[in-house]
């Protein structure tokens, strides 16, 4: 299974993307801002190709197991991201929720006051994406390609 994260817009502290699974649009994704120098918990994942795997440890795993007992089989983790660890796909709405991870949503909005993008109906988007990919992720058969489709403003 191939997933494509196509970065399409940048806010003041946020980056908005479209996520495709095997060429079909799945949801929107919110990340932190693109930065030349990584800032812990405030920088998006570098452009490239990454394998997805499962992480069974940590507070987030425990919380998702409690909140989604019928669905949760471990956190979907983006593996081998340079200078990052425990990078997950998870629920959230604003760049303040990302901590360097990918937040999913069914629709987006640009907050005029902050100048940042936000994603909404995140839990629903997460459940839909999780169901679509978890079997292949557990088999080690999912690659995430991250590309940028806009000219970055300094």
C-alpha positions as CSV (number, residue, x, y, z in Angstrom):
1,X,0.0,0.0,0.0
2,X,1.3,3.4,-0.9
3,X,0.3,6.6,0.9
4,X,1.1,10.1,-0.4
5,X,1.2,13.1,1.8
6,X,1.0,16.1,-0.5
7,X,1.7,19.4,1.3
8,X,-0.5,22.1,-0.3
9,X,-0.5,25.2,2.0
10,X,1.4,26.8,4.7
11,X,0.1,28.9,7.5
12,X,2.1,31.0,10.0
13,X,2.9,27.9,12.2
14,X,1.1,25.1,10.3
15,X,1.3,23.1,7.1
16,X,-1.8,21.7,5.5
17,X,-1.6,18.5,3.3
18,X,-3.8,16.1,1.5
19,X,-3.4,12.4,2.2
20,X,-4.0,9.8,-0.5
21,X,-4.1,6.0,-0.1
22,X,-3.3,4.1,-3.3
23,X,-4.1,7.3,-5.3
24,X,-7.5,7.9,-3.6
25,X,-8.0,11.0,-1.4
26,X,-8.4,9.9,2.2
27,X,-8.3,13.1,4.4
28,X,-6.5,16.3,5.2
29,X,-3.4,16.4,7.4
30,X,-2.1,19.1,9.6
31,X,1.6,19.4,10.7
32,X,3.8,22.0,12.2
33,X,5.5,24.6,10.0
34,X,8.3,23.6,7.6
35,X,11.6,24.8,9.2
36,X,15.2,24.7,7.9
37,X,16.4,23.9,11.4
38,X,14.4,21.4,13.5
39,X,12.7,22.7,16.6
40,X,11.6,19.8,18.9
41,X,7.9,19.3,18.8
42,X,7.4,22.3,16.3
43,X,8.8,21.1,13.0
44,X,7.1,19.0,10.3
45,X,8.6,15.7,9.0
46,X,11.2,16.1,6.2
47,X,10.2,15.3,2.6
48,X,11.0,11.7,1.8
49,X,9.8,8.1,2.0
50,X,9.0,6.4,5.3
51,X,7.7,3.0,6.4
52,X,4.8,2.8,8.7
53,X,4.8,0.5,11.7
54,X,3.0,-0.1,15.0
55,X,4.0,1.2,18.4
56,X,2.5,-0.6,21.4
57,X,4.1,1.6,24.1
58,X,3.5,5.0,25.7
59,X,0.7,7.2,27.1
60,X,-0.9,7.8,23.7
61,X,-1.2,4.1,23.0
62,X,-2.9,3.6,26.4
63,X,-5.3,6.5,25.8
64,X,-6.3,5.3,22.3
65,X,-6.8,1.7,23.6
66,X,-9.2,3.2,26.2
67,X,-11.0,5.6,23.8
68,X,-11.2,3.2,20.8
69,X,-11.3,-0.3,22.4
70,X,-13.0,-1.9,19.3
71,X,-10.6,-0.4,16.9
72,X,-7.2,0.2,18.4
73,X,-4.3,-2.3,17.7
74,X,-1.4,0.0,18.5
75,X,-0.4,3.5,17.3
76,X,0.5,3.9,13.7
77,X,4.1,5.2,13.8
78,X,6.1,6.8,11.0
79,X,9.5,5.0,11.2
80,X,13.0,6.3,10.8
81,X,12.3,10.0,10.6
82,X,15.6,11.9,11.0
83,X,15.9,13.7,14.4
84,X,12.4,12.6,15.4
85,X,11.1,9.7,17.5
86,X,7.6,8.4,18.2
87,X,6.0,10.2,15.2
88,X,2.4,9.1,15.0
89,X,-0.7,9.7,13.0
90,X,-3.3,10.9,15.5
91,X,-6.2,13.1,16.4
92,X,-6.0,16.9,16.9
93,X,-7.2,20.2,15.4
94,X,-4.4,22.8,15.6
95,X,-0.6,22.9,15.1
96,X,-0.4,23.1,19.0
97,X,-1.7,19.5,19.0
98,X,0.9,18.0,16.6
99,X,4.2,17.7,18.6
100,X,5.8,16.9,15.2
101,X,3.2,14.3,14.3
102,X,0.4,14.1,11.7
103,X,-3.1,15.2,12.6
104,X,-5.9,14.0,10.4
105,X,-9.2,15.7,9.6
106,X,-12.2,15.5,7.3
107,X,-12.1,19.2,6.5
108,X,-10.0,22.3,7.2
109,X,-10.3,26.0,7.9
110,X,-7.8,28.8,8.0
111,X,-8.1,30.8,11.2
112,X,-7.9,34.5,10.2
113,X,-6.7,35.6,13.7
114,X,-3.8,33.2,14.0
115,X,-3.0,32.8,10.3
116,X,-2.9,29.0,10.8
117,X,-4.8,26.1,9.3
118,X,-6.9,23.8,11.5
119,X,-8.5,20.4,10.8
120,X,-11.8,19.2,12.0
121,X,-13.8,16.0,12.5
122,X,-10.4,14.5,13.4
123,X,-11.7,11.5,15.3
124,X,-13.9,10.4,12.4
125,X,-11.0,10.9,9.9
126,X,-8.7,9.0,12.2
127,X,-11.0,6.0,12.5
128,X,-11.6,5.9,8.7
129,X,-7.9,6.0,8.0
130,X,-7.0,3.5,10.7
131,X,-9.5,1.0,9.4
132,X,-8.2,1.4,5.9
133,X,-4.5,0.9,6.7
134,X,-4.0,-1.1,9.9
135,X,-3.9,-4.5,8.3
136,X,-1.2,-3.5,5.8
137,X,0.7,-1.5,8.5
138,X,0.8,-4.6,10.7
139,X,2.3,-6.6,7.8
140,X,4.9,-3.9,7.2
141,X,3.5,-3.2,3.8
142,X,2.8,0.6,3.9
143,X,5.1,3.3,2.6
144,X,4.4,7.0,3.2
145,X,5.7,9.4,0.6
146,X,5.9,13.1,1.6
147,X,6.1,15.7,-1.1
148,X,5.7,19.5,-1.2
149,X,3.4,21.0,-3.8
150,X,3.8,24.7,-3.1
151,X,6.6,27.2,-3.1
152,X,7.6,27.8,0.5
153,X,7.5,31.4,1.9
154,X,10.4,32.3,4.1
